[in-house]
Amino acid sequence: AEPEARRVAVRQIAKVRGHEAAELLLHALGDDDWRVRKEAANVAPLLERREEVVASLVAALSETVNIGLRNAAVEALIAIGSEAVGATVESLPRLDADARKLAVEVLGGVPDARGMAALMRALDDEDANVRVAAAEALGNAALAGEESRDNATRALVASLATRDTFLKIAALDSLARL
């Protein structure tokens, strides 16, 4: 019942073998206490069976009831890093707009050329929030290398032709950061 005890217990998830680790991680990521969720996100990169863990976390992006779980899954995927990019990119066509926006946040938080390429495509997403989030995330493209930076710059400049004021503002901000 004590949040601090649960937070300390979450550290032990890294010692669990098998599919139970992913289940325990999701349970901890959905905890009522933000400190427990934060600890779980930090433990995520330590788990074995990484593909299974990443698949569970990507599926959690679609959570509609437990918003804490959904947001903590974003943090956990970012903490896992490049190993989470492929599954996150592949999930984009299957996700609803809210989950796509979260996936865009994941891709923007991981310096990976594959993720940056997906963010550039997301500039044309049907949902305005996804487009703006993609433009904001592309401000980190330089972390994925010079080629990603150059490609992001071209994509953001091209997006300035839109009538969407929020997208223009996000693109200009990202261009200034690049």
Disulfide bonds with the S-S distance in Angstrom:
none
